[in-house]
Amino acid sequence: MLRRRRPQWANLLARYGFETGDRLFVVLPPCPEIYFSLLACARIGVLFCPIYATSTFDEVSVRISDAAPKGILTHPDLAEMLPTDIQGTTTKIFSKRNYFSPSEHGA
């Protein structure tokens, strides 16, 4: 599965304009997409910057303002923890998977 997904995710990042040396912030709960994005970043030379989904708004704001990522990969339900005016960040990629569905987690 990883062999198939890594090039797909790398191509997705390239279509969004990511190049070697750019930063991608990943704000997701533990899920397979974290690994797909990590391997895709490694493949095309993008810096993978994970942020815990449990981080506070202030923690996220400081990290984003310090690192100036080109884009952010997150879930729409977590987008509220992101600052609305992010300098230098041109791309926001939303994962459509429903991480918060109890049926997906066996609850």
Protein Blocks (a to p, Z undefined) as FASTA:
>chain_A
ZZmmmmmmmmmmmmnopaehiacdddddddfklmmmmmmmmmnopacddddfkbcfklmm
mmmmmnopabdcddfklmmmpcfbdghiabdcddfbdfkbmklnoZZ
